[in-house]
Amino acid sequence: MVRHDTFTISRQLDVAPEEVFAAFADTALRRRWFRLPGGDSWHEHDFRVGGGEAAGSTFTSLDSPPERLEYRSRYIAITSMRQIVYGYEAVVDGELRWTALATVELAEETGGTRLDWTEQVAFLRYVGDGANDVAHLRGATMLRLNGLEAALRPR
């Protein structure tokens, strides 16, 4: 059985929408905040409609054997400085765990940008009732947005 879920995370960022958009579009800048956990990582990025992103790594924890992680996405719609829509897949040890439609919306606000990140996710493999998987994905997305904020701060 597939478990579906939707969540939105909003952030107020202290930079202009152009800078936030560049953090998604520019591969070198994106690598500063988009990473899969673990070592032996690789990354490819083609920011255009029909293009996408692929990444992989090997994650090792103290209590379990190493896991091979893969991420594959395809950009569906890009509206300059305003919106990015893409679909992605998460694969663990060669098994598709979930797929999602992600929408990132940017709105100029006084002193910066409001970012709304919405995911509509279908979990194909999950543990128990899937509640922990949903919480894990939401938490990982929040950590990724923390990384985005850090990447946008002046050095």
Buried (B, 14 or more C-beta within 10 A) or exposed (E): EEBEBEBEBEBEBEBBBBBBBBBBBEBEBBBBBBBBBBEEBEBEBEBEEEBBBBBBBBBEEEEEEBBBBBBBBBBBEBEEBEBBBBBBBBBBEEEBBBBBBBBBBBEBEEEBBBBBBBBBBEBBBBEEEBEEBBEEBBEEBBEBBEBBBEBBEEE
